[in-house]
Amino acid sequence: MHLLKIEWLKVRSYRTFWILFGGFVLLFPLTFYFFIDKYNESVDNNAQGKMISSLLDNPSFFPKIWHSASWFGGLFFILVGMLLILLVTNEVQYRTHRQNIIDGLSREEFMLSKMLVGLVLAIAATLVVILSALVVGLIFSKDTSHLFEGMKYIGFFFLMSLQYLMVALVIAFLIKRTGLAIIIYFAFVFIIDNLLWVSLIRNNSKVGYFLPLESTDSLVPNPFIPRMMAQRNVEDSSLLICAAIYFVLMAVLVMRYFKKVDLKN
């Protein structure tokens, strides 16, 4: 709690922090609502759309809405990852990380404080996804008897959030410069990870699903694609173990790096 109080003092008047996080909190629910509304409208006005929706198990209704919200939230979570990069690189560029250590924090405590910030951001984002799914589901669903089925995808979203934030943390500490770190983060998430995945799943190979980000992304597949078109042939348990290993390795890597790095540079 002491470390979180210190981090709170840093961000409470940081306008960029509130703009970016507020963007996620406001844009995600509104966009998700309008997307589901337009999806239902297209289904209601199209016989072929009704058939496709039935094959998808009605992703705009309970219980599938939990899956839909979790997948949709992953599209917006890049904003939160960028936010963590800003928080870390600003400390490095303005040398406030050195001042924290001079004032009495150990290097381990400083790193732990950033990981705790990531944990809080992941929890907050997950709560936004839960509330959005609940409200949108209640608005559009005719049957709520299976309200809480499928909530495992909320857990998967939380794990995915932690993985993305850990990747952002590693990039931020290794690159240090805000603009370059954000560019590399975007390139890794949107380009490098996807290109590697496509190249590694050829010939029904399972290797592509064990990439750092794909190990959690695959737990929340696109709910708007029929199951018969799904390619994944890896069990959830294997992906969860793989994601946990990556998370621990990245945490150890960034912790050891920060313990040895020269804070004057």
PASEBA-1860 file (N, C-alpha, C; in nm, 3 decimals):
! residues 265
1> MHLLKIEW> 0.083/-0.120/0.000/0.000/0.000/0.000/0.087/0.126/0.000 ~ 0.201/0.119/0.068/0.293/0.234/0.069/0.340/0.266/-0.073 ~ 0.376/0.163/-0.148/0.423/0.184/-0.285/0.311/0.238/-0.374 ~ 0.191/0.188/-0.354/0.078/0.237/-0.434/0.045/0.383/-0.402 ~ 0.062/0.421/-0.274/0.038/0.561/-0.237/0.138/0.653/-0.308 ~ 0.263/0.607/-0.317/0.365/0.685/-0.386/0.328/0.702/-0.534 ~ 0.283/0.592/-0.596/0.245/0.598/-0.737/0.123/0.687/-0.758 ~ 0.031/0.684/-0.662/-0.088/0.769/-0.672/-0.051/0.916/-0.670
9> LKVRSYRT> 0.045/0.953/-0.586/0.090/1.092/-0.580/0.150/1.136/-0.713 ~ 0.208/1.041/-0.786/0.269/1.074/-0.915/0.165/1.095/-1.025 ~ 0.056/1.019/-1.021/-0.038/1.021/-1.134/-0.163/1.104/-1.110 ~ -0.189/1.144/-0.987/-0.317/1.208/-0.960/-0.335/1.340/-1.034 ~ -0.223/1.409/-1.064/-0.233/1.533/-1.139/-0.171/1.522/-1.279 ~ -0.150/1.398/-1.322/-0.090/1.373/-1.454/-0.202/1.364/-1.558 ~ -0.222/1.473/-1.632/-0.338/1.484/-1.722/-0.338/1.375/-1.829 ~ -0.222/1.344/-1.885/-0.215/1.242/-1.991/-0.265/1.107/-1.941
17> FWILFGGF> -0.232/1.076/-1.816/-0.277/0.949/-1.756/-0.429/0.942/-1.758 ~ -0.494/1.048/-1.712/-0.640/1.045/-1.703/-0.706/1.051/-1.840 ~ -0.642/1.117/-1.935/-0.697/1.121/-2.071/-0.696/0.983/-2.134 ~ -0.581/0.914/-2.123/-0.568/0.782/-2.184/-0.656/0.678/-2.113 ~ -0.650/0.676/-1.981/-0.730/0.577/-1.911/-0.879/0.611/-1.922 ~ -0.910/0.740/-1.916/-1.050/0.780/-1.936/-1.099/0.745/-2.075 ~ -1.007/0.750/-2.174/-1.043/0.710/-2.309/-1.087/0.565/-2.315 ~ -1.013/0.479/-2.243/-1.052/0.338/-2.239/-1.185/0.319/-2.167
25> VLLFPLTF> -1.198/0.385/-2.051/-1.319/0.369/-1.969/-1.444/0.418/-2.042 ~ -1.431/0.522/-2.122/-1.548/0.578/-2.191/-1.567/0.518/-2.330 ~ -1.458/0.508/-2.405/-1.470/0.463/-2.545/-1.508/0.317/-2.557 ~ -1.450/0.233/-2.471/-1.480/0.090/-2.484/-1.629/0.059/-2.464 ~ -1.692/0.100/-2.352/-1.834/0.068/-2.335/-1.923/0.124/-2.446 ~ -1.898/0.248/-2.487/-1.980/0.310/-2.590/-1.963/0.238/-2.725 ~ -1.838/0.212/-2.761/-1.813/0.143/-2.888/-1.870/0.002/-2.886 ~ -1.855/-0.066/-2.774/-1.908/-0.202/-2.762/-2.060/-0.202/-2.774
33> YFFIDKYN> -2.125/-0.106/-2.709/-2.271/-0.097/-2.717/-2.316/-0.074/-2.861 ~ -2.257/0.023/-2.929/-2.299/0.055/-3.065/-2.267/-0.059/-3.162 ~ -2.156/-0.129/-3.136/-2.122/-0.243/-3.221/-2.226/-0.354/-3.207 ~ -2.261/-0.387/-3.083/-2.361/-0.491/-3.061/-2.497/-0.448/-3.115 ~ -2.531/-0.320/-3.099/-2.657/-0.268/-3.151/-2.664/-0.284/-3.303 ~ -2.558/-0.246/-3.373/-2.555/-0.257/-3.519/-2.552/-0.404/-3.562 ~ -2.483/-0.487/-3.485/-2.479/-0.630/-3.516/-2.620/-0.690/-3.507 ~ -2.692/-0.659/-3.400/-2.828/-0.710/-3.384/-2.921/-0.656/-3.492
41> ESVDNNAQ> -2.900/-0.532/-3.529/-2.983/-0.472/-3.634/-2.962/-0.543/-3.767 ~ -2.836/-0.574/-3.798/-2.807/-0.644/-3.924/-2.862/-0.786/-3.921 ~ -2.858/-0.850/-3.804/-2.911/-0.986/-3.792/-3.062/-0.986/-3.807 ~ -3.131/-0.892/-3.743/-3.277/-0.886/-3.748/-3.330/-0.857/-3.888 ~ -3.252/-0.786/-3.967/-3.299/-0.746/-4.101/-3.247/-0.837/-4.211 ~ -3.186/-0.946/-4.174/-3.125/-1.032/-4.274/-3.140/-1.178/-4.233 ~ -3.205/-1.257/-4.317/-3.225/-1.400/-4.286/-3.092/-1.473/-4.278 ~ -3.000/-1.437/-4.367/-2.869/-1.499/-4.365/-2.795/-1.462/-4.236
49> GKMISSLL> -2.814/-1.337/-4.191/-2.752/-1.292/-4.067/-2.802/-1.371/-3.948 ~ -2.933/-1.404/-3.946/-2.988/-1.483/-3.837/-2.925/-1.622/-3.832 ~ -2.903/-1.680/-3.950/-2.843/-1.812/-3.955/-2.699/-1.808/-3.903 ~ -2.625/-1.703/-3.945/-2.486/-1.690/-3.900/-2.481/-1.667/-3.750 ~ -2.573/-1.584/-3.698/-2.576/-1.557/-3.555/-2.604/-1.683/-3.474 ~ -2.689/-1.770/-3.527/-2.719/-1.894/-3.457/-2.596/-1.985/-3.452 ~ -2.515/-1.980/-3.559/-2.392/-2.059/-3.561/-2.290/-2.004/-3.461 ~ -2.300/-1.875/-3.432/-2.209/-1.811/-3.338/-2.259/-1.817/-3.195
57> DNPSFFPK> -2.372/-1.884/-3.171/-2.434/-1.891/-3.037/-2.473/-1.753/-2.985 ~ -2.518/-1.667/-3.078/-2.567/-1.534/-3.041/-2.468/-1.457/-2.953 ~ -2.360/-1.406/-3.012/-2.255/-1.339/-2.934/-2.299/-1.208/-2.869 ~ -2.420/-1.159/-2.899/-2.467/-1.034/-2.838/-2.561/-1.059/-2.721 ~ -2.584/-1.186/-2.687/-2.674/-1.221/-2.577/-2.597/-1.297/-2.470 ~ -2.657/-1.308/-2.352/-2.601/-1.395/-2.248/-2.617/-1.540/-2.291 ~ -2.519/-1.626/-2.261/-2.395/-1.599/-2.187/-2.277/-1.560/-2.276 ~ -2.295/-1.563/-2.410/-2.183/-1.538/-2.500/-2.132/-1.394/-2.494
65> IWHSASWF> -2.213/-1.304/-2.436/-2.174/-1.163/-2.430/-2.046/-1.145/-2.350 ~ -2.020/-1.232/-2.251/-1.896/-1.224/-2.173/-1.775/-1.247/-2.263 ~ -1.788/-1.342/-2.353/-1.682/-1.372/-2.449/-1.663/-1.253/-2.544 ~ -1.773/-1.200/-2.594/-1.766/-1.089/-2.689/-1.702/-0.965/-2.626 ~ -1.742/-0.934/-2.503/-1.687/-0.816/-2.435/-1.538/-0.834/-2.406 ~ -1.498/-0.954/-2.369/-1.357/-0.980/-2.340/-1.271/-0.966/-2.465 ~ -1.321/-1.019/-2.576/-1.247/-1.006/-2.702/-1.241/-0.861/-2.747 ~ -1.353/-0.792/-2.738/-1.360/-0.652/-2.779/-1.272/-0.565/-2.690
73> GGLFFILV> -1.267/-0.597/-2.560/-1.182/-0.523/-2.468/-1.035/-0.536/-2.503 ~ -0.996/-0.652/-2.557/-0.858/-0.672/-2.597/-0.816/-0.577/-2.707 ~ -0.911/-0.537/-2.792/-0.880/-0.444/-2.901/-0.848/-0.305/-2.847 ~ -0.908/-0.269/-2.734/-0.889/-0.136/-2.676/-0.777/-0.133/-2.573 ~ -0.733/-0.248/-2.527/-0.640/-0.251/-2.416/-0.503/-0.196/-2.452 ~ -0.476/-0.181/-2.580/-0.350/-0.123/-2.624/-0.330/0.015/-2.563 ~ -0.441/0.086/-2.536/-0.433/0.219/-2.474/-0.374/0.211/-2.333 ~ -0.413/0.107/-2.260/-0.364/0.091/-2.123/-0.216/0.053/-2.123
81> GMLLILLV> -0.177/-0.032/-2.218/-0.036/-0.067/-2.231/0.049/0.055/-2.263 ~ -0.002/0.140/-2.352/0.069/0.262/-2.386/0.080/0.353/-2.264 ~ -0.022/0.353/-2.181/-0.022/0.435/-2.060/0.089/0.392/-1.965 ~ 0.108/0.262/-1.946/0.213/0.213/-1.857/0.351/0.250/-1.912 ~ 0.367/0.244/-2.043/0.493/0.284/-2.105/0.522/0.431/-2.074 ~ 0.422/0.516/-2.085/0.439/0.658/-2.055/0.483/0.680/-1.910 ~ 0.420/0.608/-1.818/0.452/0.624/-1.676/0.597/0.586/-1.647 ~ 0.644/0.479/-1.710/0.780/0.431/-1.684/0.883/0.519/-1.753
89> TNEVQYRT> 0.864/0.545/-1.882/0.966/0.620/-1.957/0.976/0.765/-1.909 ~ 0.867/0.822/-1.864/0.874/0.958/-1.808/0.962/0.962/-1.683 ~ 0.951/0.858/-1.600/1.035/0.852/-1.480/1.182/0.842/-1.517 ~ 1.212/0.764/-1.622/1.351/0.747/-1.663/1.404/0.875/-1.726 ~ 1.325/0.937/-1.813/1.371/1.057/-1.882/1.390/1.175/-1.789 ~ 1.303/1.187/-1.688/1.313/1.299/-1.595/1.391/1.264/-1.467 ~ 1.450/1.143/-1.467/1.535/1.097/-1.357/1.462/1.087/-1.222 ~ 1.334/1.081/-1.222/1.262/1.069/-1.095/1.282/0.930/-1.034
97> HRQNIIDG> 1.315/0.829/-1.118/1.342/0.696/-1.063/1.468/0.700/-0.975 ~ 1.567/0.779/-1.017/1.687/0.796/-0.935/1.653/0.864/-0.803 ~ 1.567/0.965/-0.810/1.530/1.038/-0.690/1.456/0.948/-0.591 ~ 1.370/0.860/-0.644/1.299/0.766/-0.557/1.396/0.677/-0.479 ~ 1.501/0.633/-0.548/1.597/0.543/-0.485/1.685/0.621/-0.387 ~ 1.720/0.745/-0.422/1.795/0.831/-0.330/1.714/0.856/-0.203 ~ 1.581/0.870/-0.220/1.492/0.899/-0.107/1.464/0.776/-0.020 ~ 1.514/0.659/-0.060/1.499/0.544/0.029/1.441/0.418/-0.031
105> LSREEFML> 1.382/0.424/-0.150/1.329/0.302/-0.212/1.445/0.218/-0.266 ~ 1.432/0.089/-0.252/1.529/0.000/-0.317/1.489/-0.017/-0.463 ~ 1.581/-0.069/-0.542/1.549/-0.091/-0.684/1.436/-0.193/-0.697 ~ 1.438/-0.295/-0.610/1.332/-0.395/-0.615/1.196/-0.333/-0.583 ~ 1.194/-0.242/-0.485/1.067/-0.177/-0.450/1.017/-0.088/-0.563 ~ 1.109/-0.020/-0.630/1.068/0.065/-0.743/1.005/-0.020/-0.853 ~ 1.070/-0.132/-0.887/1.015/-0.221/-0.989/0.882/-0.278/-0.945 ~ 0.873/-0.318/-0.817/0.749/-0.373/-0.766/0.636/-0.271/-0.773
113> SKMLVGLV> 0.670/-0.143/-0.751/0.567/-0.039/-0.758/0.508/-0.029/-0.898 ~ 0.592/-0.043/-1.000/0.543/-0.037/-1.139/0.459/-0.160/-1.172 ~ 0.499/-0.276/-1.120/0.420/-0.397/-1.142/0.285/-0.387/-1.072 ~ 0.284/-0.324/-0.954/0.157/-0.304/-0.884/0.065/-0.208/-0.960 ~ 0.125/-0.105/-1.021/0.045/-0.015/-1.104/-0.018/-0.093/-1.220 ~ 0.062/-0.181/-1.281/0.009/-0.265/-1.389/-0.104/-0.353/-1.341 ~ -0.089/-0.410/-1.220/-0.194/-0.494/-1.164/-0.323/-0.415/-1.142 ~ -0.310/-0.294/-1.088/-0.428/-0.210/-1.064/-0.495/-0.173/-1.196
121> LAIAATLV> -0.416/-0.140/-1.297/-0.473/-0.106/-1.429/-0.546/-0.226/-1.488 ~ -0.488/-0.346/-1.473/-0.552/-0.467/-1.526/-0.685/-0.494/-1.454 ~ -0.686/-0.476/-1.321/-0.809/-0.496/-1.244/-0.915/-0.395/-1.286 ~ -0.874/-0.269/-1.299/-0.970/-0.164/-1.337/-1.027/-0.190/-1.476 ~ -0.941/-0.229/-1.571/-0.988/-0.258/-1.706/-1.084/-0.377/-1.706 ~ -1.054/-0.478/-1.624/-1.141/-0.595/-1.616/-1.277/-0.558/-1.559 ~ -1.280/-0.472/-1.459/-1.408/-0.425/-1.404/-1.489/-0.350/-1.510 ~ -1.422/-0.271/-1.592/-1.492/-0.200/-1.700/-1.554/-0.299/-1.798
129> VILSALVV> -1.479/-0.404/-1.832/-1.530/-0.506/-1.924/-1.649/-0.579/-1.862 ~ -1.641/-0.611/-1.733/-1.751/-0.681/-1.665/-1.877/-0.595/-1.667 ~ -1.865/-0.469/-1.628/-1.982/-0.379/-1.624/-2.039/-0.357/-1.763 ~ -1.953/-0.343/-1.863/-2.000/-0.322/-2.000/-2.077/-0.444/-2.050 ~ -2.020/-0.563/-2.026/-2.087/-0.685/-2.069/-2.220/-0.703/-1.999 ~ -2.223/-0.672/-1.869/-2.345/-0.688/-1.791/-2.455/-0.594/-1.840 ~ -2.420/-0.467/-1.858/-2.520/-0.368/-1.901/-2.569/-0.396/-2.042 ~ -2.475/-0.417/-2.134/-2.514/-0.442/-2.274/-2.591/-0.573/-2.285
137> GLIFSKDT> -2.548/-0.673/-2.209/-2.619/-0.801/-2.212/-2.761/-0.788/-2.160 ~ -2.781/-0.712/-2.053/-2.916/-0.693/-1.999/-3.004/-0.613/-2.094 ~ -2.943/-0.522/-2.169/-3.020/-0.442/-2.265/-3.071/-0.527/-2.381 ~ -2.986/-0.614/-2.432/-3.020/-0.684/-2.555/-3.068/-0.829/-2.535 ~ -3.035/-0.891/-2.422/-3.071/-1.032/-2.404/-3.217/-1.047/-2.363 ~ -3.284/-1.143/-2.424/-3.422/-1.175/-2.388/-3.427/-1.279/-2.276 ~ -3.324/-1.360/-2.267/-3.318/-1.466/-2.167/-3.194/-1.446/-2.081 ~ -3.212/-1.429/-1.951/-3.098/-1.410/-1.860/-3.081/-1.527/-1.763
145> SHLFEGMK> -3.139/-1.640/-1.799/-3.130/-1.756/-1.710/-2.989/-1.812/-1.702 ~ -2.908/-1.784/-1.804/-2.769/-1.831/-1.805/-2.673/-1.713/-1.791 ~ -2.710/-1.620/-1.706/-2.640/-1.492/-1.695/-2.490/-1.506/-1.672 ~ -2.451/-1.595/-1.580/-2.311/-1.600/-1.538/-2.232/-1.713/-1.603 ~ -2.290/-1.781/-1.699/-2.214/-1.882/-1.772/-2.117/-1.810/-1.867 ~ -2.004/-1.868/-1.888/-1.908/-1.809/-1.981/-1.822/-1.700/-1.921 ~ -1.829/-1.681/-1.789/-1.748/-1.575/-1.728/-1.600/-1.612/-1.720 ~ -1.566/-1.732/-1.762/-1.424/-1.768/-1.765/-1.348/-1.675/-1.859
153> YIGFFFLM> -1.418/-1.621/-1.959/-1.352/-1.531/-2.053/-1.312/-1.400/-1.987 ~ -1.381/-1.361/-1.882/-1.340/-1.243/-1.805/-1.205/-1.270/-1.738 ~ -1.191/-1.390/-1.683/-1.063/-1.429/-1.626/-0.952/-1.432/-1.730 ~ -0.985/-1.482/-1.849/-0.887/-1.486/-1.957/-0.847/-1.344/-1.998 ~ -0.945/-1.252/-1.999/-0.914/-1.113/-2.033/-0.818/-1.053/-1.931 ~ -0.840/-1.083/-1.804/-0.753/-1.032/-1.698/-0.610/-1.083/-1.718 ~ -0.595/-1.211/-1.748/-0.462/-1.267/-1.773/-0.398/-1.204/-1.896 ~ -0.478/-1.183/-2.000/-0.429/-1.118/-2.121/-0.381/-0.976/-2.090
161> SLQYLMVA> -0.455/-0.906/-2.006/-0.417/-0.770/-1.966/-0.282/-0.770/-1.896 ~ -0.264/-0.862/-1.803/-0.137/-0.871/-1.732/-0.021/-0.900/-1.827 ~ -0.045/-0.987/-1.924/0.061/-1.022/-2.019/0.100/-0.902/-2.105 ~ 0.000/-0.830/-2.154/0.028/-0.713/-2.236/0.101/-0.606/-2.156 ~ 0.063/-0.588/-2.031/0.127/-0.487/-1.948/0.270/-0.526/-1.914 ~ 0.295/-0.655/-1.896/0.432/-0.697/-1.868/0.520/-0.676/-1.991 ~ 0.468/-0.703/-2.109/0.542/-0.675/-2.233/0.572/-0.526/-2.242 ~ 0.471/-0.443/-2.212/0.489/-0.297/-2.216/0.596/-0.254/-2.116
169> LVIAFLIK> 0.597/-0.317/-1.998/0.694/-0.282/-1.894/0.836/-0.316/-1.939 ~ 0.853/-0.433/-1.998/0.985/-0.474/-2.047/1.034/-0.377/-2.155 ~ 0.948/-0.346/-2.250/0.987/-0.255/-2.358/1.021/-0.117/-2.302 ~ 0.942/-0.069/-2.208/0.965/0.064/-2.151/1.101/0.073/-2.082 ~ 1.137/-0.028/-2.004/1.263/-0.024/-1.931/1.384/-0.047/-2.022 ~ 1.366/-0.127/-2.126/1.477/-0.153/-2.217/1.501/-0.037/-2.314 ~ 1.395/0.024/-2.362/1.407/0.130/-2.464/1.423/0.268/-2.400 ~ 1.348/0.295/-2.294/1.358/0.417/-2.213/1.299/0.541/-2.278
177> RTGLAIII> 1.305/0.554/-2.408/1.252/0.673/-2.475/1.105/0.652/-2.510 ~ 1.022/0.747/-2.471/0.878/0.730/-2.480/0.830/0.699/-2.621 ~ 0.864/0.786/-2.716/0.815/0.769/-2.853/0.859/0.638/-2.915 ~ 0.987/0.607/-2.902/1.040/0.484/-2.961/0.981/0.360/-2.894 ~ 0.964/0.366/-2.762/0.907/0.252/-2.689/0.763/0.226/-2.733 ~ 0.685/0.332/-2.752/0.546/0.316/-2.797/0.541/0.259/-2.937 ~ 0.629/0.308/-3.026/0.633/0.256/-3.163/0.666/0.108/-3.164 ~ 0.767/0.069/-3.086/0.806/-0.073/-3.079/0.693/-0.156/-3.020
185> YFAFVFII> 0.626/-0.103/-2.919/0.513/-0.175/-2.857/0.402/-0.198/-2.959 ~ 0.365/-0.094/-3.032/0.261/-0.107/-3.134/0.305/-0.206/-3.242 ~ 0.431/-0.195/-3.286/0.481/-0.283/-3.391/0.480/-0.428/-3.345 ~ 0.519/-0.452/-3.220/0.522/-0.589/-3.168/0.382/-0.647/-3.157 ~ 0.287/-0.566/-3.105/0.150/-0.614/-3.083/0.076/-0.636/-3.214 ~ 0.086/-0.541/-3.306/0.003/-0.546/-3.426/0.070/-0.611/-3.547 ~ 0.202/-0.609/-3.552/0.270/-0.657/-3.673/0.354/-0.781/-3.645 ~ 0.455/-0.766/-3.559/0.550/-0.875/-3.538/0.482/-1.000/-3.484
193> DNLLWVSL> 0.400/-0.984/-3.380/0.333/-1.099/-3.319/0.243/-1.170/-3.419 ~ 0.168/-1.092/-3.498/0.076/-1.153/-3.596/0.150/-1.221/-3.710 ~ 0.258/-1.159/-3.758/0.335/-1.221/-3.866/0.399/-1.352/-3.820 ~ 0.453/-1.350/-3.698/0.511/-1.474/-3.645/0.404/-1.581/-3.628 ~ 0.286/-1.542/-3.580/0.179/-1.639/-3.559/0.136/-1.703/-3.692 ~ 0.116/-1.619/-3.795/0.074/-1.671/-3.926/0.178/-1.766/-3.983 ~ 0.304/-1.728/-3.970/0.411/-1.812/-4.027/0.429/-1.943/-3.951 ~ 0.395/-1.943/-3.822/0.420/-2.062/-3.739/0.303/-2.159/-3.732
201> IRNNSKVG> 0.182/-2.118/-3.776/0.069/-2.210/-3.769/0.044/-2.283/-3.900 ~ 0.132/-2.263/-3.997/0.117/-2.333/-4.124/0.124/-2.484/-4.103 ~ 0.055/-2.555/-4.186/0.053/-2.702/-4.180/0.005/-2.754/-4.045 ~ -0.094/-2.682/-3.986/-0.156/-2.721/-3.859/-0.057/-2.729/-3.743 ~ 0.047/-2.651/-3.750/0.146/-2.648/-3.642/0.087/-2.576/-3.520 ~ 0.127/-2.620/-3.401/0.079/-2.559/-3.276/0.174/-2.453/-3.221 ~ 0.291/-2.441/-3.282/0.396/-2.356/-3.226/0.351/-2.210/-3.214 ~ 0.278/-2.161/-3.314/0.238/-2.021/-3.315/0.154/-1.980/-3.196
209> YFLPLEST> 0.083/-2.074/-3.136/-0.003/-2.042/-3.023/0.075/-2.024/-2.892 ~ 0.204/-2.054/-2.895/0.285/-2.043/-2.775/0.377/-1.922/-2.778 ~ 0.344/-1.824/-2.862/0.414/-1.697/-2.859/0.372/-1.618/-2.735 ~ 0.453/-1.521/-2.691/0.421/-1.450/-2.566/0.281/-1.391/-2.559 ~ 0.239/-1.318/-2.663/0.107/-1.257/-2.661/-0.001/-1.353/-2.709 ~ 0.034/-1.438/-2.802/-0.066/-1.530/-2.858/-0.112/-1.632/-2.755 ~ -0.028/-1.662/-2.657/-0.066/-1.760/-2.554/-0.188/-1.713/-2.475 ~ -0.206/-1.582/-2.462/-0.326/-1.530/-2.395/-0.432/-1.487/-2.496
217> DSLVPNPF> -0.389/-1.434/-2.611/-0.487/-1.395/-2.714/-0.573/-1.514/-2.756 ~ -0.511/-1.631/-2.765/-0.583/-1.751/-2.812/-0.687/-1.799/-2.712 ~ -0.675/-1.754/-2.587/-0.776/-1.791/-2.487/-0.907/-1.716/-2.510 ~ -0.899/-1.603/-2.583/-1.019/-1.523/-2.612/-1.028/-1.507/-2.764 ~ -1.067/-1.611/-2.837/-1.074/-1.602/-2.983/-1.189/-1.512/-3.028 ~ -1.186/-1.475/-3.152/-1.291/-1.389/-3.209/-1.426/-1.460/-3.201 ~ -1.522/-1.405/-3.124/-1.652/-1.473/-3.109/-1.743/-1.454/-3.230 ~ -1.701/-1.371/-3.323/-1.784/-1.344/-3.441/-1.740/-1.426/-3.562
225> IPRMMAQR> -1.661/-1.531/-3.534/-1.622/-1.627/-3.636/-1.680/-1.763/-3.597 ~ -1.750/-1.831/-3.688/-1.809/-1.961/-3.654/-1.706/-2.060/-3.602 ~ -1.749/-2.143/-3.507/-1.658/-2.238/-3.445/-1.595/-2.332/-3.547 ~ -1.668/-2.362/-3.653/-1.616/-2.455/-3.754/-1.495/-2.396/-3.826 ~ -1.479/-2.263/-3.818/-1.365/-2.198/-3.884/-1.248/-2.180/-3.789 ~ -1.267/-2.214/-3.662/-1.160/-2.197/-3.564/-1.045/-2.293/-3.596 ~ -0.924/-2.244/-3.585/-0.806/-2.324/-3.619/-0.735/-2.379/-3.496 ~ -0.757/-2.322/-3.382/-0.678/-2.359/-3.264/-0.701/-2.504/-3.226
233> NVEDSSLL> -0.591/-2.574/-3.203/-0.597/-2.714/-3.161/-0.511/-2.736/-3.036 ~ -0.507/-2.632/-2.951/-0.429/-2.636/-2.828/-0.524/-2.618/-2.711 ~ -0.505/-2.696/-2.605/-0.591/-2.687/-2.488/-0.567/-2.557/-2.410 ~ -0.673/-2.509/-2.344/-0.662/-2.389/-2.262/-0.555/-2.404/-2.154 ~ -0.549/-2.522/-2.094/-0.454/-2.544/-1.985/-0.310/-2.526/-2.032 ~ -0.280/-2.571/-2.154/-0.145/-2.556/-2.209/-0.111/-2.410/-2.231 ~ -0.210/-2.335/-2.281/-0.188/-2.192/-2.303/-0.169/-2.117/-2.172 ~ -0.245/-2.155/-2.070/-0.233/-2.090/-1.939/-0.094/-2.115/-1.879
241> ICAAIYFV> -0.045/-2.237/-1.889/0.089/-2.269/-1.837/0.195/-2.189/-1.912 ~ 0.180/-2.184/-2.045/0.275/-2.111/-2.128/0.275/-1.963/-2.093 ~ 0.156/-1.904/-2.077/0.146/-1.761/-2.043/0.210/-1.733/-1.908 ~ 0.190/-1.822/-1.811/0.248/-1.804/-1.678/0.400/-1.808/-1.684 ~ 0.454/-1.899/-1.765/0.600/-1.909/-1.780/0.657/-1.781/-1.841 ~ 0.592/-1.732/-1.947/0.637/-1.608/-2.010/0.632/-1.492/-1.910 ~ 0.524/-1.485/-1.833/0.507/-1.375/-1.738/0.620/-1.374/-1.635 ~ 0.650/-1.491/-1.581/0.756/-1.502/-1.480/0.891/-1.468/-1.542
249> LMAVLVMR> 0.917/-1.518/-1.662/1.045/-1.491/-1.728/1.064/-1.342/-1.755 ~ 0.958/-1.275/-1.802/0.968/-1.132/-1.829/0.986/-1.053/-1.700 ~ 0.916/-1.094/-1.594/0.930/-1.026/-1.464/1.072/-1.039/-1.411 ~ 1.129/-1.159/-1.421/1.266/-1.182/-1.375/1.364/-1.102/-1.461 ~ 1.341/-1.102/-1.593/1.430/-1.030/-1.685/1.436/-0.882/-1.651 ~ 1.320/-0.819/-1.639/1.318/-0.674/-1.616/1.368/-0.641/-1.476 ~ 1.343/-0.727/-1.379/1.392/-0.703/-1.243/1.545/-0.710/-1.238 ~ 1.602/-0.812/-1.300/1.748/-0.826/-1.301/1.814/-0.713/-1.379
257> YFKKVDLK> 1.751/-0.674/-1.489/1.805/-0.565/-1.570/1.810/-0.436/-1.489 ~ 1.702/-0.405/-1.419/1.696/-0.280/-1.345/1.790/-0.280/-1.225 ~ 1.817/-0.397/-1.169/1.908/-0.406/-1.055/2.053/-0.375/-1.097 ~ 2.085/-0.400/-1.224/2.223/-0.383/-1.269/2.244/-0.259/-1.354 ~ 2.139/-0.200/-1.408/2.155/-0.089/-1.501/2.207/0.035/-1.429 ~ 2.286/0.115/-1.501/2.337/0.241/-1.448/2.226/0.345/-1.456 ~ 2.181/0.395/-1.343/2.069/0.488/-1.340/2.107/0.627/-1.389 ~ 2.235/0.651/-1.415/2.276/0.782/-1.466/2.249/0.793/-1.615
265> N> 2.229/0.679/-1.684/2.208/0.679/-1.828/2.059/0.675/-1.861
END
